[in-house]
Amino acid sequence: MARSCCAKPVATIIRVGNFDAGIVGLEAALRDVYVSGVRDEERVKEDLLHKVKELGNYIASATEADYKNALLREYQDFVGKMDQKAKRGSSSHR
């Protein structure tokens, strides 16, 4: 039997409104928006929603506001972790 060349995408389960949703490629979307340097919350929400849709996640238009809020929450957690890594990295080089 032939082996696949690529790993299967993994969905990250997040809380969206009052339900749990699996998002494929969430880490990549968070990283892309972080690296872009965008800091305005509304723009971050728009960019994250666009990225996760671009990665093949279906999001019904009726739930977009809930997804934007959930994605922003995930992004804020991601930024906090990145800031912690940066602090640990800079303190170990003293």
N, CA, C and O atoms as a CHARMM CRD file, in Angstrom:
* protein
*
  376
    1    1 MET  N      0.84800  -1.17500   0.00000 PROA 1      0.00000
    2    1 MET  CA     0.00000   0.00000   0.00000 PROA 1      0.00000
    3    1 MET  C      0.89000   1.23300   0.00000 PROA 1      0.00000
    4    1 MET  O      1.85900   1.29400   0.75700 PROA 1      0.00000
    5    2 ALA  N      0.57900   2.20700  -0.82900 PROA 2      0.00000
    6    2 ALA  CA     1.37700   3.42200  -0.93100 PROA 2      0.00000
    7    2 ALA  C      1.15900   4.31500   0.28300 PROA 2      0.00000
    8    2 ALA  O      0.05300   4.42300   0.81100 PROA 2      0.00000
    9    3 ARG  N      2.24300   4.95000   0.70800 PROA 3      0.00000
   10    3 ARG  CA     2.15600   5.87500   1.84200 PROA 3      0.00000
   11    3 ARG  C      1.91500   7.27000   1.31500 PROA 3      0.00000
   12    3 ARG  O      2.37400   7.62400   0.22900 PROA 3      0.00000
   13    4 SER  N      1.21800   8.03100   2.06000 PROA 4      0.00000
   14    4 SER  CA     0.97000   9.42600   1.71000 PROA 4      0.00000
   15    4 SER  C      2.24000  10.23000   1.92800 PROA 4      0.00000
   16    4 SER  O      2.98600   9.97300   2.87200 PROA 4      0.00000
   17    5 CYS  N      2.48700  11.19800   1.06300 PROA 5      0.00000
   18    5 CYS  CA     3.67700  12.03500   1.19500 PROA 5      0.00000
   19    5 CYS  C      3.52500  13.06700   2.29600 PROA 5      0.00000
   20    5 CYS  O      4.51400  13.59100   2.81000 PROA 5      0.00000
   21    6 CYS  N      2.30800  13.35100   2.64900 PROA 6      0.00000
   22    6 CYS  CA     2.07200  14.45900   3.56500 PROA 6      0.00000
   23    6 CYS  C      1.24400  14.01200   4.76600 PROA 6      0.00000
   24    6 CYS  O      0.40800  13.11300   4.67900 PROA 6      0.00000
   25    7 ALA  N      1.50500  14.66200   5.87000 PROA 7      0.00000
   26    7 ALA  CA     0.70700  14.38200   7.06000 PROA 7      0.00000
   27    7 ALA  C     -0.70600  14.88700   6.86600 PROA 7      0.00000
   28    7 ALA  O     -0.93200  15.87600   6.16900 PROA 7      0.00000
   29    8 LYS  N     -1.64500  14.21300   7.47500 PROA 8      0.00000
   30    8 LYS  CA    -3.03100  14.65800   7.40100 PROA 8      0.00000
   31    8 LYS  C     -3.18700  15.94000   8.21200 PROA 8      0.00000
   32    8 LYS  O     -2.60900  16.06500   9.29100 PROA 8      0.00000
   33    9 PRO  N     -3.95900  16.88400   7.70000 PROA 9      0.00000
   34    9 PRO  CA    -4.17000  18.11600   8.46900 PROA 9      0.00000
   35    9 PRO  C     -4.89700  17.81200   9.77300 PROA 9      0.00000
   36    9 PRO  O     -5.76300  16.94000   9.84100 PROA 9      0.00000
   37   10 VAL  N     -4.52700  18.53800  10.77600 PROA 10     0.00000
   38   10 VAL  CA    -5.11800  18.35100  12.10200 PROA 10     0.00000
   39   10 VAL  C     -6.02900  19.53200  12.39600 PROA 10     0.00000
   40   10 VAL  O     -5.66000  20.68800  12.18900 PROA 10     0.00000
   41   11 ALA  N     -7.21000  19.22500  12.87500 PROA 11     0.00000
   42   11 ALA  CA    -8.15400  20.27100  13.25600 PROA 11     0.00000
   43   11 ALA  C     -7.97200  20.60200  14.72900 PROA 11     0.00000
   44   11 ALA  O     -7.86200  19.71200  15.57200 PROA 11     0.00000
   45   12 THR  N     -7.94200  21.88200  15.02000 PROA 12     0.00000
   46   12 THR  CA    -7.90000  22.35900  16.39700 PROA 12     0.00000
   47   12 THR  C     -9.33000  22.69000  16.79500 PROA 12     0.00000
   48   12 THR  O    -10.01900  23.42700  16.09000 PROA 12     0.00000
   49   13 ILE  N     -9.77100  22.15700  17.90500 PROA 13     0.00000
   50   13 ILE  CA   -11.13800  22.40500  18.37600 PROA 13     0.00000
   51   13 ILE  C    -11.13900  23.67000  19.23300 PROA 13     0.00000
   52   13 ILE  O    -10.38700  23.78200  20.20100 PROA 13     0.00000
   53   14 ILE  N    -11.99900  24.61900  18.85700 PROA 14     0.00000
   54   14 ILE  CA   -12.15000  25.85300  19.62900 PROA 14     0.00000
   55   14 ILE  C    -13.62600  26.08800  19.91900 PROA 14     0.00000
   56   14 ILE  O    -14.49900  25.55300  19.23600 PROA 14     0.00000
   57   15 ARG  N    -13.88600  26.87900  20.91900 PROA 15     0.00000
   58   15 ARG  CA   -15.26400  27.23200  21.28000 PROA 15     0.00000
   59   15 ARG  C    -15.69100  28.43100  20.44400 PROA 15     0.00000
   60   15 ARG  O    -15.06000  29.48700  20.49300 PROA 15     0.00000
   61   16 VAL  N    -16.75300  28.26500  19.68500 PROA 16     0.00000
   62   16 VAL  CA   -17.29900  29.32500  18.83700 PROA 16     0.00000
   63   16 VAL  C    -18.74200  29.54400  19.26100 PROA 16     0.00000
   64   16 VAL  O    -19.60000  28.68700  19.04700 PROA 16     0.00000
   65   17 GLY  N    -19.00400  30.69900  19.86500 PROA 17     0.00000
   66   17 GLY  CA   -20.35600  30.94300  20.36500 PROA 17     0.00000
   67   17 GLY  C    -20.72500  29.87800  21.37700 PROA 17     0.00000
   68   17 GLY  O    -20.07400  29.74700  22.41400 PROA 17     0.00000
   69   18 ASN  N    -21.77500  29.11200  21.08000 PROA 18     0.00000
   70   18 ASN  CA   -22.21100  28.07100  22.02000 PROA 18     0.00000
   71   18 ASN  C    -21.93800  26.66000  21.49100 PROA 18     0.00000
   72   18 ASN  O    -22.59500  25.70600  21.90700 PROA 18     0.00000
   73   19 PHE  N    -20.97700  26.52500  20.58000 PROA 19     0.00000
   74   19 PHE  CA   -20.62900  25.20700  20.05600 PROA 19     0.00000
   75   19 PHE  C    -19.11200  25.09700  19.86500 PROA 19     0.00000
   76   19 PHE  O    -18.39800  26.09800  19.81300 PROA 19     0.00000
   77   20 ASP  N    -18.65000  23.85700  19.76500 PROA 20     0.00000
   78   20 ASP  CA   -17.24700  23.59300  19.48100 PROA 20     0.00000
   79   20 ASP  C    -17.08500  23.40400  17.97400 PROA 20     0.00000
   80   20 ASP  O    -17.93400  22.79700  17.32100 PROA 20     0.00000
   81   21 ALA  N    -15.98500  23.93200  17.42900 PROA 21     0.00000
   82   21 ALA  CA   -15.73700  23.81900  15.99300 PROA 21     0.00000
   83   21 ALA  C    -14.29600  23.40800  15.76600 PROA 21     0.00000
   84   21 ALA  O    -13.38900  23.84100  16.47800 PROA 21     0.00000
   85   22 GLY  N    -14.10000  22.57000  14.76900 PROA 22     0.00000
   86   22 GLY  CA   -12.75200  22.16900  14.37600 PROA 22     0.00000
   87   22 GLY  C    -12.25700  23.10100  13.27700 PROA 22     0.00000
   88   22 GLY  O    -12.94300  23.31700  12.27800 PROA 22     0.00000
   89   23 ILE  N    -11.06400  23.64800  13.47000 PROA 23     0.00000
   90   23 ILE  CA   -10.46300  24.54400  12.48500 PROA 23     0.00000
   91   23 ILE  C     -9.17300  23.89200  11.99100 PROA 23     0.00000
   92   23 ILE  O     -8.25400  23.64700  12.77200 PROA 23     0.00000
   93   24 VAL  N     -9.11500  23.61800  10.70100 PROA 24     0.00000
   94   24 VAL  CA    -7.90800  23.07100  10.08800 PROA 24     0.00000
   95   24 VAL  C     -6.96900  24.23000   9.77800 PROA 24     0.00000
   96   24 VAL  O     -7.37300  25.22400   9.17500 PROA 24     0.00000
   97   25 GLY  N     -5.71400  24.09600  10.19400 PROA 25     0.00000
   98   25 GLY  CA    -4.71100  25.11200   9.89300 PROA 25     0.00000
   99   25 GLY  C     -4.74700  26.33100  10.79300 PROA 25     0.00000
  100   25 GLY  O     -4.21600  27.38000  10.42900 PROA 25     0.00000
  101   26 LEU  N     -5.35800  26.21400  11.95200 PROA 26     0.00000
  102   26 LEU  CA    -5.48200  27.37000  12.84200 PROA 26     0.00000
  103   26 LEU  C     -4.12900  27.95100  13.20500 PROA 26     0.00000
  104   26 LEU  O     -3.94800  29.16800  13.15700 PROA 26     0.00000
  105   27 GLU  N     -3.17700  27.10500  13.56600 PROA 27     0.00000
  106   27 GLU  CA    -1.84200  27.58200  13.96600 PROA 27     0.00000
  107   27 GLU  C     -1.19600  28.39000  12.84500 PROA 27     0.00000
  108   27 GLU  O     -0.60300  29.43900  13.09900 PROA 27     0.00000
  109   28 ALA  N     -1.30500  27.91500  11.62200 PROA 28     0.00000
  110   28 ALA  CA    -0.72900  28.63500  10.47300 PROA 28     0.00000
  111   28 ALA  C     -1.41500  29.98100  10.28100 PROA 28     0.00000
  112   28 ALA  O     -0.74900  30.97900  10.00500 PROA 28     0.00000
  113   29 ALA  N     -2.72400  30.02100  10.42300 PROA 29     0.00000
  114   29 ALA  CA    -3.46200  31.28000  10.26900 PROA 29     0.00000
  115   29 ALA  C     -3.04800  32.28200  11.34000 PROA 29     0.00000
  116   29 ALA  O     -2.83200  33.45800  11.04500 PROA 29     0.00000
  117   30 LEU  N     -2.93700  31.82000  12.57600 PROA 30     0.00000
  118   30 LEU  CA    -2.51900  32.69300  13.67500 PROA 30     0.00000
  119   30 LEU  C     -1.12200  33.24000  13.41200 PROA 30     0.00000
  120   30 LEU  O     -0.87400  34.43400  13.57900 PROA 30     0.00000
  121   31 ARG  N     -0.22200  32.37300  13.00300 PROA 31     0.00000
  122   31 ARG  CA     1.15800  32.76800  12.73600 PROA 31     0.00000
  123   31 ARG  C      1.22900  33.77600  11.58400 PROA 31     0.00000
  124   31 ARG  O      1.95700  34.76600  11.66900 PROA 31     0.00000
  125   32 ASP  N      0.47900  33.52600  10.51600 PROA 32     0.00000
  126   32 ASP  CA     0.49100  34.43300   9.35700 PROA 32     0.00000
  127   32 ASP  C      0.02000  35.83500   9.73200 PROA 32     0.00000
  128   32 ASP  O      0.62800  36.82500   9.32300 PROA 32     0.00000
  129   33 VAL  N     -1.04700  35.92100  10.49900 PROA 33     0.00000
  130   33 VAL  CA    -1.56700  37.23200  10.90000 PROA 33     0.00000
  131   33 VAL  C     -0.59500  37.90600  11.86400 PROA 33     0.00000
  132   33 VAL  O     -0.38800  39.11700  11.78300 PROA 33     0.00000
  133   34 TYR  N     -0.00400  37.14900  12.76200 PROA 34     0.00000
  134   34 TYR  CA     0.96900  37.69500  13.71200 PROA 34     0.00000
  135   34 TYR  C      2.16300  38.29400  12.96500 PROA 34     0.00000
  136   34 TYR  O      2.58500  39.41300  13.25700 PROA 34     0.00000
  137   35 VAL  N      2.69500  37.55700  12.01600 PROA 35     0.00000
  138   35 VAL  CA     3.86300  37.99800  11.25700 PROA 35     0.00000
  139   35 VAL  C      3.53200  39.20700  10.37900 PROA 35     0.00000
  140   35 VAL  O      4.41500  40.01000  10.07600 PROA 35     0.00000
  141   36 SER  N      2.28300  39.33900   9.97400 PROA 36     0.00000
  142   36 SER  CA     1.88800  40.45700   9.11000 PROA 36     0.00000
  143   36 SER  C      2.00600  41.80300   9.81200 PROA 36     0.00000
  144   36 SER  O      2.10200  42.84300   9.16100 PROA 36     0.00000
  145   37 GLY  N      1.99900  41.77900  11.14800 PROA 37     0.00000
  146   37 GLY  CA     2.14500  43.02000  11.90600 PROA 37     0.00000
  147   37 GLY  C      0.85200  43.77900  12.13800 PROA 37     0.00000
  148   37 GLY  O      0.87300  44.85000  12.74400 PROA 37     0.00000
  149   38 VAL  N     -0.26500  43.25600  11.67400 PROA 38     0.00000
  150   38 VAL  CA    -1.55900  43.90400  11.88500 PROA 38     0.00000
  151   38 VAL  C     -1.89400  43.83800  13.37100 PROA 38     0.00000
  152   38 VAL  O     -1.77700  42.77900  13.98700 PROA 38     0.00000
  153   39 ARG  N     -2.30900  44.95800  13.94800 PROA 39     0.00000
  154   39 ARG  CA    -2.63300  44.98300  15.37100 PROA 39     0.00000
  155   39 ARG  C     -4.05300  45.47200  15.66100 PROA 39     0.00000
  156   39 ARG  O     -4.56100  45.25500  16.76200 PROA 39     0.00000
  157   40 ASP  N     -4.69900  46.12300  14.70300 PROA 40     0.00000
  158   40 ASP  CA    -6.07200  46.57900  14.87900 PROA 40     0.00000
  159   40 ASP  C     -6.98400  45.36000  15.03000 PROA 40     0.00000
  160   40 ASP  O     -6.98800  44.48300  14.16600 PROA 40     0.00000
  161   41 GLU  N     -7.75700  45.29600  16.12200 PROA 41     0.00000
  162   41 GLU  CA    -8.57400  44.10700  16.41500 PROA 41     0.00000
  163   41 GLU  C     -9.54800  43.74800  15.30100 PROA 41     0.00000
  164   41 GLU  O     -9.68500  42.57500  14.95200 PROA 41     0.00000
  165   42 GLU  N    -10.22000  44.73900  14.74300 PROA 42     0.00000
  166   42 GLU  CA   -11.18800  44.43500  13.67500 PROA 42     0.00000
  167   42 GLU  C    -10.48500  43.86400  12.44900 PROA 42     0.00000
  168   42 GLU  O    -10.98200  42.93600  11.81100 PROA 42     0.00000
  169   43 ARG  N     -9.33700  44.42100  12.13200 PROA 43     0.00000
  170   43 ARG  CA    -8.56300  43.91700  10.98700 PROA 43     0.00000
  171   43 ARG  C     -8.03100  42.51900  11.27500 PROA 43     0.00000
  172   43 ARG  O     -8.02700  41.66100  10.39200 PROA 43     0.00000
  173   44 VAL  N     -7.58700  42.28600  12.49800 PROA 44     0.00000
  174   44 VAL  CA    -7.11700  40.95100  12.89000 PROA 44     0.00000
  175   44 VAL  C     -8.24400  39.94000  12.71100 PROA 44     0.00000
  176   44 VAL  O     -8.02900  38.86100  12.15900 PROA 44     0.00000
  177   45 LYS  N     -9.44700  40.28400  13.17700 PROA 45     0.00000
  178   45 LYS  CA   -10.60100  39.38900  13.03600 PROA 45     0.00000
  179   45 LYS  C    -10.86600  39.06900  11.56800 PROA 45     0.00000
  180   45 LYS  O    -11.06300  37.91000  11.20200 PROA 45     0.00000
  181   46 GLU  N    -10.87100  40.10600  10.72900 PROA 46     0.00000
  182   46 GLU  CA   -11.12800  39.91900   9.29200 PROA 46     0.00000
  183   46 GLU  C    -10.05800  39.03400   8.65900 PROA 46     0.00000
  184   46 GLU  O    -10.36500  38.10800   7.90700 PROA 46     0.00000
  185   47 ASP  N     -8.80000  39.33200   8.97400 PROA 47     0.00000
  186   47 ASP  CA    -7.69200  38.57400   8.39400 PROA 47     0.00000
  187   47 ASP  C     -7.72200  37.11700   8.83500 PROA 47     0.00000
  188   47 ASP  O     -7.48900  36.21900   8.02500 PROA 47     0.00000
  189   48 LEU  N     -8.00500  36.87800  10.10200 PROA 48     0.00000
  190   48 LEU  CA    -8.07300  35.50300  10.59700 PROA 48     0.00000
  191   48 LEU  C     -9.21000  34.73800   9.92800 PROA 48     0.00000
  192   48 LEU  O     -9.02800  33.59500   9.50900 PROA 48     0.00000
  193   49 LEU  N    -10.36700  35.35800   9.82600 PROA 49     0.00000
  194   49 LEU  CA   -11.50200  34.69900   9.18700 PROA 49     0.00000
  195   49 LEU  C    -11.16200  34.35300   7.74100 PROA 49     0.00000
  196   49 LEU  O    -11.43800  33.24900   7.27300 PROA 49     0.00000
  197   50 HSD  N    -10.56400  35.30500   7.04700 PROA 50     0.00000
  198   50 HSD  CA   -10.16900  35.07600   5.65200 PROA 50     0.00000
  199   50 HSD  C     -9.18200  33.91100   5.54900 PROA 50     0.00000
  200   50 HSD  O     -9.32700  33.04400   4.68700 PROA 50     0.00000
  201   51 LYS  N     -8.17700  33.89400   6.43200 PROA 51     0.00000
  202   51 LYS  CA    -7.15400  32.84300   6.40000 PROA 51     0.00000
  203   51 LYS  C     -7.74600  31.46000   6.63900 PROA 51     0.00000
  204   51 LYS  O     -7.43200  30.51600   5.91400 PROA 51     0.00000
  205   52 VAL  N     -8.60700  31.33400   7.65700 PROA 52     0.00000
  206   52 VAL  CA    -9.14500  29.99900   7.94600 PROA 52     0.00000
  207   52 VAL  C    -10.07500  29.52900   6.82500 PROA 52     0.00000
  208   52 VAL  O    -10.14500  28.33300   6.54200 PROA 52     0.00000
  209   53 LYS  N    -10.77800  30.44400   6.19600 PROA 53     0.00000
  210   53 LYS  CA   -11.60000  30.07100   5.03900 PROA 53     0.00000
  211   53 LYS  C    -10.71100  29.64100   3.87700 PROA 53     0.00000
  212   53 LYS  O    -10.99500  28.66700   3.18000 PROA 53     0.00000
  213   54 GLU  N     -9.63500  30.38700   3.68800 PROA 54     0.00000
  214   54 GLU  CA    -8.67200  30.09400   2.62500 PROA 54     0.00000
  215   54 GLU  C     -8.06400  28.69900   2.80700 PROA 54     0.00000
  216   54 GLU  O     -7.70900  28.04100   1.83000 PROA 54     0.00000
  217   55 LEU  N     -7.95000  28.26100   4.04000 PROA 55     0.00000
  218   55 LEU  CA    -7.39400  26.94600   4.35200 PROA 55     0.00000
  219   55 LEU  C     -8.42700  25.82800   4.22700 PROA 55     0.00000
  220   55 LEU  O     -8.13800  24.67900   4.56100 PROA 55     0.00000
  221   56 GLY  N     -9.62500  26.15600   3.75100 PROA 56     0.00000
  222   56 GLY  CA   -10.62800  25.14100   3.46600 PROA 56     0.00000
  223   56 GLY  C    -11.68700  24.93400   4.52800 PROA 56     0.00000
  224   56 GLY  O    -12.48300  24.00000   4.43000 PROA 56     0.00000
  225   57 ASN  N    -11.71500  25.78300   5.53600 PROA 57     0.00000
  226   57 ASN  CA   -12.73000  25.66200   6.58100 PROA 57     0.00000
  227   57 ASN  C    -14.01200  26.34800   6.12000 PROA 57     0.00000
  228   57 ASN  O    -13.98700  27.49000   5.66100 PROA 57     0.00000
  229   58 TYR  N    -15.12700  25.64100   6.24600 PROA 58     0.00000
  230   58 TYR  CA   -16.41800  26.24000   5.90800 PROA 58     0.00000
  231   58 TYR  C    -16.94700  26.99100   7.11700 PROA 58     0.00000
  232   58 TYR  O    -17.00700  26.46500   8.22800 PROA 58     0.00000
  233   59 ILE  N    -17.32600  28.23400   6.86700 PROA 59     0.00000
  234   59 ILE  CA   -17.92100  29.05100   7.92900 PROA 59     0.00000
  235   59 ILE  C    -19.17000  29.70800   7.34100 PROA 59     0.00000
  236   59 ILE  O    -19.09000  30.50900   6.40900 PROA 59     0.00000
  237   60 ALA  N    -20.31100  29.35500   7.90100 PROA 60     0.00000
  238   60 ALA  CA   -21.57600  29.92100   7.42600 PROA 60     0.00000
  239   60 ALA  C    -21.60900  31.41300   7.75000 PROA 60     0.00000
  240   60 ALA  O    -21.14300  31.83700   8.80700 PROA 60     0.00000
  241   61 SER  N    -22.15700  32.19200   6.84500 PROA 61     0.00000
  242   61 SER  CA   -22.18500  33.64600   7.04200 PROA 61     0.00000
  243   61 SER  C    -22.92200  34.02900   8.33000 PROA 61     0.00000
  244   61 SER  O    -22.59800  35.04000   8.95400 PROA 61     0.00000
  245   62 ALA  N    -23.90200  33.23300   8.72300 PROA 62     0.00000
  246   62 ALA  CA   -24.65400  33.52600   9.94700 PROA 62     0.00000
  247   62 ALA  C    -23.81300  33.36500  11.20900 PROA 62     0.00000
  248   62 ALA  O    -24.17000  33.89400  12.26200 PROA 62     0.00000
  249   63 THR  N    -22.70200  32.64200  11.11300 PROA 63     0.00000
  250   63 THR  CA   -21.86400  32.40600  12.29000 PROA 63     0.00000
  251   63 THR  C    -20.53900  33.17900  12.24600 PROA 63     0.00000
  252   63 THR  O    -19.70200  33.01900  13.13400 PROA 63     0.00000
  253   64 GLU  N    -20.34700  34.00800  11.22700 PROA 64     0.00000
  254   64 GLU  CA   -19.06900  34.70900  11.07400 PROA 64     0.00000
  255   64 GLU  C    -18.70100  35.57000  12.28200 PROA 64     0.00000
  256   64 GLU  O    -17.53900  35.59200  12.68500 PROA 64     0.00000
  257   65 ALA  N    -19.65800  36.27100  12.85800 PROA 65     0.00000
  258   65 ALA  CA   -19.35700  37.12700  14.02000 PROA 65     0.00000
  259   65 ALA  C    -18.84600  36.28500  15.18400 PROA 65     0.00000
  260   65 ALA  O    -17.89200  36.67000  15.86000 PROA 65     0.00000
  261   66 ASP  N    -19.48400  35.13100  15.42100 PROA 66     0.00000
  262   66 ASP  CA   -19.02800  34.24200  16.49100 PROA 66     0.00000
  263   66 ASP  C    -17.62400  33.71200  16.20400 PROA 66     0.00000
  264   66 ASP  O    -16.78800  33.63100  17.10400 PROA 66     0.00000
  265   67 TYR  N    -17.37100  33.35300  14.95000 PROA 67     0.00000
  266   67 TYR  CA   -16.03800  32.87500  14.57200 PROA 67     0.00000
  267   67 TYR  C    -14.99100  33.97100  14.75500 PROA 67     0.00000
  268   67 TYR  O    -13.89800  33.71100  15.25700 PROA 67     0.00000
  269   68 LYS  N    -15.32200  35.18600  14.35000 PROA 68     0.00000
  270   68 LYS  CA   -14.36300  36.28500  14.49700 PROA 68     0.00000
  271   68 LYS  C    -13.97300  36.47600  15.95500 PROA 68     0.00000
  272   68 LYS  O    -12.79500  36.64900  16.26700 PROA 68     0.00000
  273   69 ASN  N    -14.94900  36.44400  16.84300 PROA 69     0.00000
  274   69 ASN  CA   -14.66500  36.60500  18.27200 PROA 69     0.00000
  275   69 ASN  C    -13.83400  35.44800  18.81000 PROA 69     0.00000
  276   69 ASN  O    -12.90800  35.65700  19.59500 PROA 69     0.00000
  277   70 ALA  N    -14.16000  34.23800  18.39400 PROA 70     0.00000
  278   70 ALA  CA   -13.41100  33.06400  18.84300 PROA 70     0.00000
  279   70 ALA  C    -11.98400  33.09600  18.29700 PROA 70     0.00000
  280   70 ALA  O    -11.03200  32.78400  19.01300 PROA 70     0.00000
  281   71 LEU  N    -11.84600  33.47100  17.03600 PROA 71     0.00000
  282   71 LEU  CA   -10.51700  33.54000  16.44000 PROA 71     0.00000
  283   71 LEU  C     -9.67100  34.63300  17.08200 PROA 71     0.00000
  284   71 LEU  O     -8.46500  34.46100  17.26000 PROA 71     0.00000
  285   72 LEU  N    -10.28900  35.74600  17.42800 PROA 72     0.00000
  286   72 LEU  CA    -9.55800  36.81300  18.12100 PROA 72     0.00000
  287   72 LEU  C     -9.07900  36.32200  19.48300 PROA 72     0.00000
  288   72 LEU  O     -7.95000  36.60900  19.87800 PROA 72     0.00000
  289   73 ARG  N     -9.91300  35.59600  20.19500 PROA 73     0.00000
  290   73 ARG  CA    -9.51800  35.04100  21.49400 PROA 73     0.00000
  291   73 ARG  C     -8.31900  34.10500  21.33400 PROA 73     0.00000
  292   73 ARG  O     -7.36900  34.16800  22.11400 PROA 73     0.00000
  293   74 GLU  N     -8.36600  33.23900  20.32200 PROA 74     0.00000
  294   74 GLU  CA    -7.25900  32.32500  20.05800 PROA 74     0.00000
  295   74 GLU  C     -6.00200  33.10500  19.67600 PROA 74     0.00000
  296   74 GLU  O     -4.89400  32.74400  20.07400 PROA 74     0.00000
  297   75 TYR  N     -6.17900  34.16300  18.91300 PROA 75     0.00000
  298   75 TYR  CA    -5.04800  34.99000  18.49300 PROA 75     0.00000
  299   75 TYR  C     -4.39900  35.67900  19.69500 PROA 75     0.00000
  300   75 TYR  O     -3.17400  35.73200  19.79900 PROA 75     0.00000
  301   76 GLN  N     -5.21100  36.19800  20.58500 PROA 76     0.00000
  302   76 GLN  CA    -4.67900  36.85600  21.77900 PROA 76     0.00000
  303   76 GLN  C     -3.88400  35.87300  22.64100 PROA 76     0.00000
  304   76 GLN  O     -2.84400  36.23400  23.19100 PROA 76     0.00000
  305   77 ASP  N     -4.36300  34.64100  22.76000 PROA 77     0.00000
  306   77 ASP  CA    -3.61800  33.60100  23.47700 PROA 77     0.00000
  307   77 ASP  C     -2.29400  33.31900  22.77200 PROA 77     0.00000
  308   77 ASP  O     -1.25500  33.17900  23.41600 PROA 77     0.00000
  309   78 PHE  N     -2.34500  33.23700  21.43900 PROA 78     0.00000
  310   78 PHE  CA    -1.14900  32.97800  20.64300 PROA 78     0.00000
  311   78 PHE  C     -0.11900  34.09100  20.82600 PROA 78     0.00000
  312   78 PHE  O      1.06600  33.81600  21.01500 PROA 78     0.00000
  313   79 VAL  N     -0.56500  35.34100  20.77100 PROA 79     0.00000
  314   79 VAL  CA     0.33100  36.48600  20.95400 PROA 79     0.00000
  315   79 VAL  C      0.95200  36.44900  22.34800 PROA 79     0.00000
  316   79 VAL  O      2.14300  36.72000  22.50600 PROA 79     0.00000
  317   80 GLY  N      0.16000  36.11900  23.34500 PROA 80     0.00000
  318   80 GLY  CA     0.68900  36.00500  24.70700 PROA 80     0.00000
  319   80 GLY  C      1.78800  34.96100  24.79600 PROA 80     0.00000
  320   80 GLY  O      2.81100  35.18800  25.44300 PROA 80     0.00000
  321   81 LYS  N      1.58500  33.81900  24.15300 PROA 81     0.00000
  322   81 LYS  CA     2.60200  32.76800  24.15200 PROA 81     0.00000
  323   81 LYS  C      3.85500  33.21700  23.40900 PROA 81     0.00000
  324   81 LYS  O      4.97100  32.92500  23.84000 PROA 81     0.00000
  325   82 MET  N      3.68000  33.92400  22.29900 PROA 82     0.00000
  326   82 MET  CA     4.82800  34.42300  21.53400 PROA 82     0.00000
  327   82 MET  C      5.60400  35.44200  22.35700 PROA 82     0.00000
  328   82 MET  O      6.83500  35.44400  22.34400 PROA 82     0.00000
  329   83 ASP  N      4.89900  36.30200  23.06700 PROA 83     0.00000
  330   83 ASP  CA     5.55600  37.30000  23.92000 PROA 83     0.00000
  331   83 ASP  C      6.34300  36.61600  25.03900 PROA 83     0.00000
  332   83 ASP  O      7.45300  37.03500  25.36800 PROA 83     0.00000
  333   84 GLN  N      5.76200  35.56000  25.62100 PROA 84     0.00000
  334   84 GLN  CA     6.45400  34.81300  26.68000 PROA 84     0.00000
  335   84 GLN  C      7.72600  34.17700  26.14200 PROA 84     0.00000
  336   84 GLN  O      8.76500  34.21200  26.80200 PROA 84     0.00000
  337   85 LYS  N      7.65400  33.59200  24.93700 PROA 85     0.00000
  338   85 LYS  CA     8.83900  32.98600  24.32900 PROA 85     0.00000
  339   85 LYS  C      9.91500  34.03700  24.09100 PROA 85     0.00000
  340   85 LYS  O     11.09800  33.79100  24.32800 PROA 85     0.00000
  341   86 ALA  N      9.49800  35.20500  23.62300 PROA 86     0.00000
  342   86 ALA  CA    10.45000  36.27800  23.35300 PROA 86     0.00000
  343   86 ALA  C     11.12100  36.73700  24.64400 PROA 86     0.00000
  344   86 ALA  O     12.32600  36.98800  24.66200 PROA 86     0.00000
  345   87 LYS  N     10.34900  36.84800  25.72000 PROA 87     0.00000
  346   87 LYS  CA    10.90900  37.26100  27.01500 PROA 87     0.00000
  347   87 LYS  C     11.90800  36.23000  27.53300 PROA 87     0.00000
  348   87 LYS  O     12.98300  36.58200  28.01900 PROA 87     0.00000
  349   88 ARG  N     11.54200  34.96000  27.42500 PROA 88     0.00000
  350   88 ARG  CA    12.45700  33.89700  27.88400 PROA 88     0.00000
  351   88 ARG  C     13.72500  33.89300  27.04300 PROA 88     0.00000
  352   88 ARG  O     14.82100  33.69700  27.56900 PROA 88     0.00000
  353   89 GLY  N     13.58300  34.10500  25.75600 PROA 89     0.00000
  354   89 GLY  CA    14.74100  34.13000  24.86300 PROA 89     0.00000
  355   89 GLY  C     15.67400  35.27700  25.15200 PROA 89     0.00000
  356   89 GLY  O     16.89300  35.10800  25.13400 PROA 89     0.00000
  357   90 SER  N     15.11500  36.45000  25.42000 PROA 90     0.00000
  358   90 SER  CA    15.95200  37.62700  25.67700 PROA 90     0.00000
  359   90 SER  C     16.59700  37.56600  27.06000 PROA 90     0.00000
  360   90 SER  O     17.70300  38.07200  27.24700 PROA 90     0.00000
  361   91 SER  N     15.92000  36.95300  28.02800 PROA 91     0.00000
  362   91 SER  CA    16.49700  36.88300  29.37500 PROA 91     0.00000
  363   91 SER  C     17.59800  35.82400  29.45700 PROA 91     0.00000
  364   91 SER  O     18.46500  35.90300  30.32800 PROA 91     0.00000
  365   92 SER  N     17.57300  34.83800  28.56400 PROA 92     0.00000
  366   92 SER  CA    18.61100  33.81000  28.60800 PROA 92     0.00000
  367   92 SER  C     19.87500  34.25600  27.89800 PROA 92     0.00000
  368   92 SER  O     20.89900  33.57900  27.99100 PROA 92     0.00000
  369   93 HSD  N     19.83200  35.38500  27.18700 PROA 93     0.00000
  370   93 HSD  CA    20.99000  35.88000  26.45400 PROA 93     0.00000
  371   93 HSD  C     21.70100  36.99400  27.19200 PROA 93     0.00000
  372   93 HSD  O     22.53500  37.67600  26.59600 PROA 93     0.00000
  373   94 ARG  N     21.41100  37.20500  28.45000 PROA 94     0.00000
  374   94 ARG  CA    22.04000  38.28700  29.21600 PROA 94     0.00000
  375   94 ARG  C     23.33000  37.84700  29.81600 PROA 94     0.00000
  376   94 ARG  O     23.99400  38.63100  30.49500 PROA 94     0.00000
